[in-house]
Amino acid sequence: MNRILSALALSIAAALCSASEPPIRLAENVPDRHIVVPGDTLWGISGKFLKEPWRWPEIWRMNKEQIKNPHRIYPGDVIVLEYDANGNPQLRHLQNVSSSKKLQPRIYSEQNSEAIPPIPPNVIEPFLSEPLIVETENLNSAPRIVATQEGRVFLGNGDKAYVDNADPAQKVWQVYRNGKALYDPDNPKQLLGYEAFYLGTAIQTRPGSPATFEINTVKEEMGRGDRLLPMTRPKLVDYVPHKPDVQINGRVIGMYGGVSAGGRGSIVSISRGKMDGLEIGHVLALERDRNFVQRDENDRKMKVAIPSERIGLIFVFRTFDRVSYALVVQSDGPVEVNDFVSTP
């Protein structure tokens, strides 16, 4: 009975999906199978099979729970392209098997290699553990350094700092300094938060008011007035690339590294976050509004707006209430601040 209900639910989901979405388009020269190798990512594999890689959950027949908690895929596994009774493409996952060998009795052991990630982890790792955004509601309550070790203006490894308003139960902290204010380009009066300029870490050695801290690691000089956030372990999420369920419309508000333009592999901050319905794994389209300056019949300058043009795709990997960070996974040209992002 449970199998019948599950099959019925999948059929209904597929019918609803097909009613609202165009047919899945396979990539050019699509393979009939792919053997997973170290260095593969979910995004890279989905691009081998699909012209629109964010439709990965559809070809896997995933529901919302499976998108957030997918089956892990390891090097040596095989992804097979098949077709259902209606001719619709679907993928099947074979766990580390070889069709060229006969099946023989063997001892099964726990998988000891790492599952492949959604996107390259080395690119986003620093952005998972360091503070990136200070939200406005947390600004005034954040502990701050009120005094430094005698004879020190700036602090280094092993120096003492005295911090006001620190939670005595929290031992390890990250030290940061407020960066530039981030405003919504579509609503310039709306303050989204502040960029956090990461300085290093400190350990609370003696609680109190103020509490005594010892500087543990230093990335940049720190001193009086700098703020602290509790050190937290990044949440590891087995996210799958997928498009948002709601319409998202926002802007690129920053490029990591202070540059004015980027491309594939760049990290961008965007003006939408969890409060707008964004979550880890969402894929958004990058678009640019274009205006040409022309002259009319009286030789006066005039702006002519032409339709926006898609220039790439981004993959959201960290979300805050009103701001998110994303990796540019595809670009057909430079990505710039104020480019538009939207549901593909």
N, C-alpha and C positions, 0 to 999 in steps of 0.2 A: 504493500500500500504506500509506504514512504517513497519507494522508487517511482511509483506512478505519479504521486503528487509532485515530486521533484521534477519529473519529466514534463508534467503539465505546467509547472511554474516557469520552467525554462522556455517552453513553447510560447507561453503568453508573453514573457519578457522579450523573446526574439521577435514576436509579432508586433509588439509595441515599438520596439527599436526600429524595425524595418519600416514602420509607418511614418516615423519621424526622421529617419536618417536615410540618405542615399545609399545605394549598394556599396559594399566594401570593395575598394579598388586594390588589386594586388600590384606589387612592384614589378617593374620591367625585369624580365628574365628571372622570375621568382623561382627559387629552388623547391624541390619537393620535400627536402629535409635539410636540417642544419645540425651538425654535431657541435655542441657547446665546447668552447676552448677557454682557457684562462685569459682574462682580459676582455671577454665579451661583456656586454651590458644588455639589460632588457630593451633599452631604447635602440641599441645597435641591431639586435636581433629582430625587433619589430620592423625596423627599416628594411631588412632583407626581404620581408614578406609583404609589407604594406606600403602603399604610396602615402597613406596618412597614418603614421606610427601611433598617434594617440588613440586610434581605434583598436589597439591591442586587446582590451578586455572583450570587445565584441567577437573577435575571431576565436577567442578562447572560451566564449560563452560564460563569462564571469558575471556574478551578481555583485552587489555593492560590498558585501562582506568579504568575498573572495578578492576583490580589488585591494582591500586593506590588509588582508592576510592570505596572500597567494601561496601556492605550492612553491617551495624553493627549487631552483634550477641550478645544477652543479656542472662543472666541466666533465665531459664524457657523456652527459645526457644527450638525447636526440629529440629535436623538435620536428614533427612530421606534419606536412600540409595534406589535408584530406578534404573531401566534399561530402555534404550530407545528401539526403534523398532529393532535396530541392536544388541541388547544385551550388549551395552556398559554401564558401570556404570555411574551414575550421582547422585548428591546430590541436595536435595530440602530443603529449609529453611522455617519452620513453626514458626510464631511469637507467642510464649507464648500461645499455645493452648493445650488442653487436649482432646484426642480422647474418653476418658471415660465419658465426660460430654456433655450434649446436649447444642447446641448453644442457648443462650438466649440474649435478648436485654441487653446492658450494656453501661455505659458511658466510652468512651475511654479517656485515659489521657496520657500525655507525659511520655515517658519511663524515670524513675528516677534512675534506677540502671545503673552502669557503664558497657559499652560494654566490652566484653572480649578482652584482648590484644593479639598480635601475640606471644609474649614470656613473661616470668615472668618480670613485670616491676620493682619489687624491686631489681632484680639482676643488671639491666642496668641503673637505675635512676641516680646514681652518674656520669655515663659516658655520660649522655645527657646534663648535665648542666655545668660540669667543662671543662676547656680547656684541651685537650689531646695532640694535635699536633700543633707545630708552624712551618708553612711552610716557606721555605727558603726565598721566595720573601717578606715576611712580617717581617723578622727578624730585618733588619736594621732600619725600620721605626717605630717599636714598642716603645711606650712611656716607659721611665724607671725612677726609683727613682734616683735622682741625689743628694739629701741631706735628712737627717733625722732631726727630732726634736732635739733641742740642748740637749746634755747630753744623747742621746739615740744612741746606735749602732744598736740594733735590735728593731723592732716596735711591739707594742701590741695594743689591743683594745683602741680606743680613741686617739692614738698618731697621730702626724702630719708627713706627708711625702711631699716632694717637687718633682714634676714630670715634666720632660721636654717632649715637643712634644705631649701633651694631647689635644684631641679634646674638645674645650670648651662647645660644645653642649651635650657631653656625661657625665652624672652624676655618674652612678654606674659602677665600673670597677672590673675586677678580676685580682689578682696579682699572678704571676707565676715566676718560675725560669727555665731556660733551663736545660733539662735533657740530656740524652745521644743522640748522633747523630744516626739517622737511615739510614742505607745504604741498597740498594737493593742487596740481596744475589746473584742474577743472574747477576748483573752488579755492582761490588763493588765500582766503582767510582761514581755511581749515588747516590747523597745525597737526600733522600726522605723528610727529615725534622728533627725536634728535638722533643723529648718527652717534654711535659710541666709538670713541677712539681708544682702542684697547692698549693698556700700558703694562700689564703683568698680573701677578698674583701675590696675595698676602695671607698670612696665617694668624688667626687670633690666638694670642698666647695668654692673655689675661683679660677676662670680661670686666666691664666697668663703664663708667661715664666720665671721661672717655675710656674706651677699651684700648689695650696695648696690642699692637700688631707687629709682626716681623715680616719684612718684605722677602718673598720667596723666589720669585723670578721677575726679571725686568726686561721688557721689550722696548720701552721708551722711559725716559726719566719721569718720575712722579713726585708730587709734592703737595703742599697744603692746598685744599680746595678740591682735589681730585676725589672721585666718588667710588663706591664699592657696590658690587652685586654678589650675591651668594654664588659660589661655584656649583654648577649643576652638570650632571652627565647628559650629553646630548641624547635625545630620544631616537633610538634606531628604529626606523620604520621600513618595512618591506613594501614600499609603495610601488605601484604599477602605473605607468603612464596612461592617463585618461583625461578626457575633457571635463570641465565643470558641468554640473547639472543645471546651473543658472547662467544667465548672461552676465559676463564680466566685461566692464569697459573701464580701462584705466590708462595710466601713462608710465613710461620709464622715467624715474626721477633721479637716478644716479647710476654711474658706472664705477665699478670697483677700481681703485688705483688712481682716481682723480682725473682720468682721461675723458675726453669729450666724445669719443666714439669707440666702438668695439666691434666684435664680430663673433664668429663661432668659437665657443669656449670661454667667452666673457661672462662675468657675473654682473647682473643688473639688479637694482632695487626698483620695485614698482609700487604704485600708489593705491594698492588694494591688498586686503589681508583677510584674516579669519572672519571679521565682522561682515565682510562682503561675500562670504561663501567660499573663499579660497582654501585649499588644503594641499598638503604635500602630495606630489605626484601629478598635479594638474598641469596640463599643457595649454599654453595660450599662444595665439597668433600675434606676431609683430607686424604692425602696419604703419605707414607714414602718409600723412596728409600732404599733398603737394600743391603748392601755389606758384604759378608762373607770373612774372611781371611782364606785362605787354603794354603796348601803346594803342590808344583808341584812334578814331579817325581825326581827332583834333590833336594828336601827338601827346596826349596826357597819359601818364603812367597809370596802369590799373592792374589789380591782381585778379588772376583767373584761377579759380579752384578746379582741380580735376580729381576724379575719383581716387580714393586711397588705394594703396597698393601693398599687398603682403610682401614683407621682406624677410620673414623668418619665423622661427618658433622658439619659445622658451619653456623650460621645465622647472616648475616651482619646487624648491627643496627645503625652504624654511619660511614659516609664516609667523607674523606678529598680528596684533589686533587690526592695524590699519596699513601695514606695510608688509611686503614679502620680498624674498630674495629668490632669484631664478638663474639657471644656467642657459645661455644661448646655445641650443643644440642644432640649430639650422639657421643659416643666414645667406641671403642672396646679395648682400651689400653691407655697408657699414650700419651698425645699430647706434642710435644717438639718443641722448636725453630728450624727452618730450615725444618720442615715438609712442604710438598707441599700442595697447595690448587689449586683446578681446578673446572671447570664446571662439575657437576655430569652427 
